[in-house]
Amino acid sequence: MKKNLTRENRCWIWYPGDWEIYLHEQISVRRQMRGVIYPAYWRLDRHYSSVIFTYAYELEYPEEITIHADGKFAVYLDEKDNERYHDHRMKLPAGKHELNVTAYNDVGVPALYIEGEHIKTDSNWQVSCYDKQWHTVGCWQDVLNCPETKPSKFRLETSTQQPLTVERRTDGWFVDFGKETFGYLQLNGIKGRSDLTVYYGESKEEAEDRDHCVLLDRVSLDSTQTDSIFTFKESRAYRYVQIVPVTEDFQIESISMLYEYLPVNYRGSFKSSNDRLNEIWSTALYTFHLNTREFFFDGIKRDRWVWSGDAYQSFLLNYYSFFDREVVKRTLIALRGKEPVGAHINTIVDYSLYWFSGIYDYYLYTGDVSFVKSQYDKMISLMNFCLERRNNNGMMEGIEKDWVFVDWADINNDGEVSTIQLLLCRSLETMALVAKLVGDNDRSHDYSKQAVDLKSKVIDVFWDHDQGGLVHSRLEGKLNSKVTKYPNMFALLFGYLNEKQVETVKQHVLLNPEVQAIKTPYMRFYELASLCEVGEHRFVLDEMLNYWGGMLDLGATSFWEEYDPNQTGTEHLEMYGMPYGKSLCHAWGASPMYLIGKYFLGVTPLSPGYETFVVEPHLGGLEWIEGTVPMPEGDVEIYMDSKIIRVRASHGRGILRYHKEGKTVETTIASDGSWLEVAK
């Protein structure tokens, strides 16, 4: 173990993954339906309640340390466990010694914080749950780094916000905060005593519908027994609020809220010659920040859960906006949970497979090999679970309680679904990559071979020459003749098609109005990305302006879970058999940020951590574009109009790729922050 001779970066430490799993359990039971608990319906794992930390040190002189614990603790030296101490201040002897600290907490996560002149808790410590296995501790050095902020007391930050309007009605108040928001409602200057019911709504219709709104609160207030400012205990998602007291003379001086948020850096930016597209970008960014919290949420009103398919898209959105590594790691850890694997992540077959892709992309964008290596054992066990659920043809299909999702659409997912096989193939490629990183060459070779074999089999089985694309599924040996966009766009994005197949998929599937249309932003993400891959930037621009712009035209202040332009009125609010079931602030609705960052600004890492990258900007019919794409270190800045392209970067080895006079031209981008300017 390493010696520790600096005072920097001291922080709380815990068993790796346990704090994230604890936090995931806490947020997974916060969903409510009209005041009734609605917990996530998959297994919620628990942290280890008893752990032991260890650290080998060498000191020239004795040193006094201060010990803080989240829970109960005991300290002993050099394996003399019969000589234990629980004083918060103790003097460590000089020389070489092994410091051991046991910690117990059955409610929160047992965690430890030590500060001294040279001895401190940081990522150099190790921990065990008494299974004779030692692991590098978990920590969050940027935030949980002071003794007062115990991990069990972690909370998101808040700031006071005022409503846009407050309307006094006959039996109460109706409040409009002007846009979708999230936080704690506050009633200021209350006078009198009354029972109150508060009805929340993402739409005005929902807040006014007392019988069917999804979220409500009931409280009893008495100004003689409470502070003049009353803050509700639960954070809620809403734009509109209806407050109805029982007593007519009950008064409220003013109404406000504590906006709750995760502090992030807004590193990505974009502007263009099209004001509507600029509004789409800013609305997408706001939507995404609302759903970037302890983890990446699906939506802030209805579920407030961590879904793997939703989170995977959030990872990619994050790399073009905040580039916050910690929330990505927390989400990946929470989704995977503890051993043993008993069911697919979120009970969904495809969601287990998206988790592997999340690992792959995290490594590509950040270059953080240590985190990827730390997940390898759990990657193996989850992959083993997936491979054991293949049929005699070597393909995965839903069995027992498995849910094959793909998308909210009228499609039959029985049997061997081609999209699932493609996601499995990509997952095997990820396993081969990570196995190679950790030096597990035998497994790397095996995973790689399985990926190659499966890819060949999928194309052979599902490719329909007459229709020019992959059919959706096969059941009991019989192919479904229906061609859907889903497998075709994934095969294109993963690079599994040859040039001829790419062209036929483009013309006969992706641009074919006879093929079933996609209604959710979730799968429009992949559909439009695949169209950008084949050069259809102008088409994609029009789709963004019409589809996401259509939501703006209907008054959206954040983007929705689903949008169907053919619906009218309150139909836009309905989903899952509920009049207000649709989420009007959904993370996957922020897709345009990724499409713009990767395909219009055109920035893509070619090797882990942007050591090499390409910038291939496209106007797509716009007069000009400009923006910033974050890297692990520094940024890439781009400006482009019909005459020139300007690019500068402060890290890595970049290539500017553009088209001039019918030819593809490549120019090296300096990494010293100087501008490269070329004429088109």
Secondary structure, 3 states (H helix, E strand, C coil): CCCCCCCCCCCCEECCCHHHHHHHHHHHCCCEECCEECCCCCCCCCCCCEEEEEEEEEECCCEEEEEEEECEEEEEECCCCCCCECCCEEEECCEEEEEEEEEECCCCCCEEEEEECCCECCCCCEEECCCCCCEECECCCCCCCCCCCCHHHCCCEEEEECCCEEEEECCEEEEEEEEEEEEEEEEEEEECEEEEEEEEECCHHHHHCCCCCCCEEEEEEECCCCCCEEECCCCEEEEEEEEEECCCCCEEEEEEEEEEECCCCCCCEEEECCHHHHHHHHHHHHHHHHHECCCECCECCCCCCCCHHHHHHHHHHHHCCCCCHHHHHHHHHHHHCCCCCCCCHHHEHHHHHHHHHHHHHHHHHHCCHHHHHHCHHHHHHHHHHHHHCECCCCCECCCCCCECCCCCCCCCCCCEEHHHHHHHHHHHHHHHHHHHHCCCHHHHHHHHHHHHHHHHHHHHHHEECCCCEEECEEECCEECCCECHHHHHHHHHCCCCCHHHHHHHHHHHHCCCCCCCCCCHHHHHHHHHHHHHCCCHHHHHHHHHHHHHHHHHCCCCCCCCCCCCCCCHHHHHCECCECCCCCCCEHHHHCHHHHHHHHHCCEEECCHHHCEEEECCCCCCCCEEEEEEECCCCEEEEEEECCEEEEEECCCEEEEEEEECCEEEEEEECCCCCCEEEEC
